[in-house]
Amino acid sequence: MLSEGSAVHRCAVWGSPVEHSLSPVLHRAAYAALGLTEWEYARRDVDETAFPGAFGGLDGSWRGLSLTMPLKEVGLRVAGTVTPLAAVTGATNTLVREADGPSAWTAHNTDVHGIRTALELAGCAAPASLLVVGSGATARSALAAVTSPRARVVFMVRDLVRPETLAQAHAAGMAVEVVPMGRWEAVGDVDAVVSTVPPSSVGGMDGLDALAPASSTAPGPVVLDVVYGSGRTPLQRAAIERGWAVAEGTDMLLHQATEQVRLMTGLPAPLAAMTDALQRALAQRASSRTPDAAR
């Protein structure tokens, strides 16, 4: 059982880089709407090397961590309990402290909920075919978000698909194909494209914006780029020009965060308040960007 000795309940988002993260905006808005005046949410740059020491230094006031790249896999190593979804994907973006002691943290994966909800909001509730750009932790969450039996999945990668990602796809009964980066002509029709490429790597993904025009089949195909906060990505702009629907990366961010708030506080997340705070933060970023920064 978790001790309530501390008057302050602390949570934070960790990753590297992490200064772009809008998670503090979302979680702080939730705390305000829920009247949780004793809850705090911070941001800290932590890479894989620094993670064990930083985690070991957390005191009893800590209740939850949101983990972004590159910590979604190393976070599993400190969890006393790993939920089935985090185990299947080999990734956690949410650590919740359930009790006292060093092994009293539970690893969750709320990225799956965020991806699934973002696709649903764009009109793609159960894609039977999916192209995933990349093959890391977020790519495995994208696979878990597909509920169609025997779905076709195409991996678009620069080199080889990571073996643990291939293993997850095969275990789910998916028909797997692999194409080189930018070779859209080898893909054929798909219901959805999910790009999991981190912002630091986008520049090296030649041809990512050369996707083919959308097929005329209704409902149309959907593109979800998990990159957010710096204007439209090249992939998103190409998708809009060529008739694809766009699932917003900010929708993924918002809905994975609502699950995090629920898990960390034990209370239903105030979706309306979090949505409003996110929209205001995005508008502020857009107004402060120069034309070059928005490219």
N, C-alpha and C positions, 0 to 999 in steps of 0.2 A: 504494500500500500504506500502511496506517495505521501511523504510528510508535508504538511502545510506550514512549516515553521517560518518560511520567508514571507514577508508582507508583499514583496515584489515578485511577479512572475515574468521571467525573461524568455524571449524568443528572438530569432534572428535568421537572416539569410546568409549563407556562407558559399563562397565559390571564388574563382579567379579567372577572368576579371569579374567584378560584381558591382562596380559603381553604377552601371546602367540599370540595375534591377529595380523594378517597380513593386516588388513584394512589400517593402515597408509601407508604401502608400496604401496597398490593399489591406494589410493586416492592421495597421493603425486605424484605418477607417472602420474596420470591423470592431475593434476594441471600443472605439468611441460610440458606435451605434449600439453596442451591447452593454454599455455602461461599465466596462472593465477598466476602471481607472488605475488599477494596480498592475496592469499588464503593459510591458514594454516590448518593442520590436526594433531590432537594430540591423545593421549591414556590416559585414566584415570580410575583407579579402583574405581567403585561406586557400592555399593550394594543397595538392596531395601530400607533399612533404611535411607541411606544417599542420596538417589535419590531426594526426594522433596527439600531438602536444596540446593543440588548442582544445580539442575535445576533452582531454584528460584534465584540463584546467577549469572545467565548468563546475560551478558550485551548486548547491541545492536549490537555488532560485530559478534554475533553468528548466523550462517546460517543453521547448520544441525548437527544432532547426529545420529550415528550408534549405535544401542542398541543390546547387546548380553545378554546371560543369566547372571543374573536372571531378567532382566529389560523389557522383551518383553511384559509383561502384564501391569506392573505399568506405562509404558510409555504412555499407552492410557489415563490415568487419567489427563495428563497435556495438552492434545491436544484439541484445539478449534474445529478442524475438523478431522474426522476419515473417511478415504476412505472406500468404500464398502468392499474391500478385507481385510483390517485390521479389520473391524467390523465383518465380517464373521468368521475370524480365532480367533478373540479376542486377537490379538497379533500385535505388531508393532516392526520392527527392524530399522525403519527409521523415524526420526522426522525432518521436514523441516519447517523453519521459513518463513512464507509467508507475514507477516505484523508486525507492531509494537504492543506491548502490551503482557500481560501474556498469553492470550488465542489465540495467533496468530500462533500457531504451528499446522501443519498438520501431522497426523500419517499415514504412509504408511507401507505396507508389501511387501518388495522385495524378501524375502526368497522364496515365491511361484515361482517367475520367476527363481530364482537360482536353485531350486530343479527341476523344469520342464525342464530347459535347460540342466542340468547335465544328467538327464535321457535320454533326446533326443540324446545327444552326444554319449551316450553309446548304442543307438539303441532301446530305449524303449520310443517311442513318446507318446503313449496313453495306459498305462497299464489298462487292464480290471480287474486285480486282484492285490492287493497290501498288503504286510505285513509291518506294522509299529511297530518298537520297541520303546516303550514309548508312552505317551499320553499327553504330555505337549504342549507348544506353537508351537514348531517346528513340532510336529506331526500333528497339525492342518494345518500348512502350507503345509505339505506333502499331506494331504487330498485335499486341495484346488488345488494342482498341478495336480491332476488326473482329466482329462476331459472326460473320458469314461462314458457314461450314465450307471447308475445302476451297478457301479463297485463293486466288492467284496473286502472288506477290513478286514484284520485280525490284531488285536492288540495283540502284545506280551508284557506282562507287569508282574511285580512282584506281584502287588496287584490288585487294581481295576482300570479300565479305568476312567479317569477324566470325570465327567458328561457333562461338556461343550464340550469335544471332541466327546463323544458319540452323543450329540445333533447335532453337526455339521454334522457328518457322516449320521445320520438318515435324517436330513433335506435335504441332497444332494441325498437321495434315495439310499444310499449304503447298500449292504447286509453286516451286521456286524457280525464278529466272534471274540471271545476272547480266547487266549491260554496262559498258564503260561510261564514264561521265560524259554527258552531253549527247549520247547517241540515242536521241529520241526516236529516230526512224526505226530502231530495233525494238521499240517498246510495244507498239500497237495501242489499241484502245484500253484505257483503264478508267475506273470510276473515280479514283482519287490519287493525288500526288501529295506526299508528305515529305517536305525537306527538313531534315534534322541537322543540317550543317550549321555549326556555330558561327557567330559573326566573324570570328578571327580567321575562318577558313574560306569564307564566301569568295574572296578575291581569287582564290586558286581553283575555283570550280568552273573551268571553261565550258561554255555551252549550256550552262544550267538554265539560261533564259531562252533557249531555242526550242521549247516545246511546240508540238504541232497544234494547229487549230483544233478546238473542241469538236467532237463528233456531234451530229445533230440529234443523237438519241436523248430523249427526255427521261428523267431529269439530267441536266448536263453534268460533266465531270467537275471536280472540285480540287483546288490547290490549297494546301495549308503549308505555310512557311513559318516555322517556329520562331524565326527572328522577328523581333518587334522593337518599337520605340525609336527608330531612325528613319521614318518614312517608308514608302513602298520599296520593297526589295526588287532587284531585276526580275526575279522569277514572278513576283506578284504583278509587276507591270506587264510582263509578257502574257501572263494568264488573262488579265483584263482585256488586253488588245485582241486576244485570239478566242474570246468567247467562253473562257472558263469561269466558273464561280470561284470566289476567294473566301476561304475560311480564315478568319483573322488569327494571327498568333496571339494577339491580346485576349481573344476569347479563350484560347487554351490556358493562358496565364491566369485569367480571372477564375475560371472554373476549377483549375487544380488548386488555386488558393482558397476557394470556398471550402473544399474538402480539408485542406490543412487547418483552417480556422476551426472547423468542427472537431477535428481530431485533437488539436492542441488544447482547446478550451472546453470541449464537451458540450458546446452550445451550437444551435443551428446558425449557419453563417448568414449575415444580413446582405443578401445579394444586391439589393437596390443601392444601399449605401456604398458598397464596394465598387459597383459599376459606375456610380456617379464620381467617386474619387478617382477611378482609373481614367475616365473620360476627361476630367479636368487636368490630370497630370499629363496626358497625351497632348491635349490642346496647348498646354504651357510649353511642352517640348517642341511642338511644331512651330509655335510662334517665335522661339528662340533659335531655331536652326537657320543656318545660312544655306543658300542654294547648293554649295559644294557639299555640305554635311548631309544633305538630303539625298544625294545621289546613291 
